Amino acid sequence: MPNFVFLWTDIALFAMVAAVIFYAWRVSRSETARATWARVARSTPAMSSAVVLLFFVVVGLLDSVHFQPRLPSAPDAPPNAPVVYSPKVVSLLDTLLDDTALTHQEKTYSSPLAYRQFTKETMLQEGGEPYRDFPRLRFGGAHLDDPEAQWLADVSQRASLGLAGGLGVALVLMSVVVALIARSRRKREIHASWSMVALDVCRGQTDIPWRAMFMTALAMCLVLGVVFGLATGYHVMGTDQTGNDVLWRALKSVRTAWVIGTLTTVAMLPPALFFGIAAGYFKGWVDDVIQYIYTTLTAIPGVLLIAAAVLMMQVYIDTHPDLFPTSAERADLRLFLLCMILGLTGWAGLCRLLRAEALKLRELEYVQAARAFGISHFAVMVRHLLPNVMHIVLITVVLEFSSLVLYEAVLSYLGIGVDPTMNSFGTMIDNSRLEMSRDPMIWWNLLAAFVFMLALVLSANLFADGVRDAFDPRSQSFRPARRSRLLAMLNKGST
Amino acid sequence: MTGYIVRRLMYGVMILIGVNLLTFVLFFAVNTPDDMARLAIGGQRVSADAIEKWKAERGYDKPLWINAQAAGAEKFTDTIFYERSVPLLTFDFGLSDSGRDIGWEIRERMGPSLALAIPSFVLGILASISFALLLVFFRTTPLDFWGVVLCVLMLSISGLFYIIAGQWLFAKVLRLVPYSGYIGGLDMVKFLALPVLVAIISRLGPEARFYRSLFLEEISKDYVRTARAKGLGERVVLFKHVLRNAMLPILTGTVSALPLLFMGSLIAESFFGIPGLGSYTIDAINGQDFSVVRAMVFLGASLYIVGLILADISYTLADPRVRFE
């Protein structure tokens, strides 16, 4: 057994997964919640992007299982020698990708699919004569004897094998899903054979947009197949300045993006819920005090407040080096604290929305009735107000995710984001900023960050739009939540 | 109305006091001046003398809140809190940790900041509104659909990419504009063209989508149906009725953002090397100059409050149904 390491953010992420599963269980037991989510399930863009998001979720979770692998015992060790663990903490994702180029480090830059380094080096000939040339890479194309002649054939062979593999996986996946649909239809006593379901899916005549989802999954499988086919022998997206595989860095950044996007909203919820509902429910001086608090917070420019808090955190970490034994733990704690800071500085918007909603709800008959029955203020807020503002919370959380991922990039660029040693889209962009002005240009670093970030943020945005349309009671297809946020702001301003 | 504005101003002053207290606690109470000194001098093993000297040079060697050694009123005035916080309320920013006058720096850097912020703001709003109107004019056609797709695509791209791509395309490949830098006078157009263009494009996606939904909401209202029933053409309905009514929320929202233009843009200024307030702030963050960061926080908060009051007033002026309370 390897020695499992639980970093702060790992625990938080897995707690979040547990919370999502719990929520799904709750939804499955409630008729109305199921109906609302069914509306999300019928939206084509939302479900297609859910397929893409699922891939990122899997990558993020695989990368969150950290452990120290067991080292093979020394040959002359006594049988009862203590087990030795590697000092390096790796994740499950690293282990899965161990045989590919992703986890193999080169010396410095190399372009995508290259077999030679990007920069020249002085090497020694057999006779001891020094000469300058582009050295071969340690891993990329190292299996080729005569790279100039074999490279094209080898690359196309690996790519087509990968393509075939991706196609196979996609077909298997589809037939499994089709079989499951057929089974669930038969359960509901609808006559359905496998081929009828397949025909319905192909024609796009299903309630849930299976055809679009299949197309997305097929495209993903083909792209991933080609990429991993090539990654068995080459660095698909090249390597960066310190020789790390760029694709590997991008995959690792996905986890950072998930942590920032989800943990921050979790940190934001307690103050926003508590203050928002209390302000709307009690009105009067409680409302005044809470409004004063969040107006003060929003008055401070967001970036500066975060910068101030991060600087303070930095001072604390620098003056207490003994608390954080390894650099991985320090980087992880910094990420965790960054999420807390983002959450504690960003709850004002949600709080304002919840206050407006609570102001409206408290006048409704059922709340009045509950009060007349002598139920305490606290119980009214928890039992009667909280469940009825949850749709606002859900919409905000889902909408906020993509903007937080984008925000992280800006903060890391400013030097107040994640630890510079941590892989994230922000650090990737920050590193590749100067590479664009080199000649010949180094573009693959930036491209990888761009593609991954666009895929993640775009699918998150589309999914969030689907959720918002389903959950916002007032939303016909043309009413983004920002509108209600603006209205809330204006209403607050005019009273 | 005067009474209302005075009340709002008083509220603003209270908020500023809150901001001041909050940042003071963040910067001085959570971490002691000793920590700051150690960070500024660098390294773990800094001699106690060096710390004392650093603190004495900047006046950080006094007690935080109450000076027990002093007599009379000096008990409260001869402290870090009094010397560092009270002058802020009169917009006297004092000296930065590196010894320069912050107020002078702010006055010097306001010009370049505004030279970038005002054109990008005005042109950005114009571009977004016209794009949104175009989409609304062609609503229920494929053009609208693909326009919205384009908006979503554009708002999913980080602003950093627009800047890097713009610099690469216009400065490196086409060689139309310089990479970065700034000079005063008429030549500044050359340096500002690219940052302004990038700012417009990076705002187009989210804003055009938002404005489009505002317009569409107006279009479903009764007065539009009445206008159509009178036999007015689509163009007249759109430009005369819908645009004018939808402009109200747009303009009042815009007014509150106006004062914050003084703060400049953090990212664009540092990428394009424009010596404005944004790059000043970034330099302060990177140099961990706490005085400058505090001054900028205070300035930003006061501008935000001015924006809030302006928004209130403009909302009332624009919509006579809203009355001051």
Interface residues (C-beta under 8 A of the other chain):
Chain A: Y292 T295 T296 T298 A299 I300 P301 V303 L304 L305 A307 A308 A309 L311 M312 Q314 V315 Y316 D318 T319 P321 S402 L406 A409 V410 Y413 L414 G415 I416 F425 I429 R433 M436 S437 M441 L446 F450 M453 L454 V457 L458 N461 L462 D465 F478 R479 P480 R482 R483 L486 L490 G493 S494 T495
Chain B: M14 I15 L16 G18 V19 L22 T23 L26 F27 V30 N31 D35 M36 R38 L39 Q44 V152 L153 L155 S156 I157 S158 G159 L160 F161 I164 Q167 W168 K172 Y179 R209 F210 S213 L214 L216 E217 P249 T252 G253 L260 M263 L266 I267 T281 I282 I285 N286 Q288 F290 V293 R294 M296 V297 G300 A301 Y304 I305 L308 A311 D312 Y315 T316 V322 E325
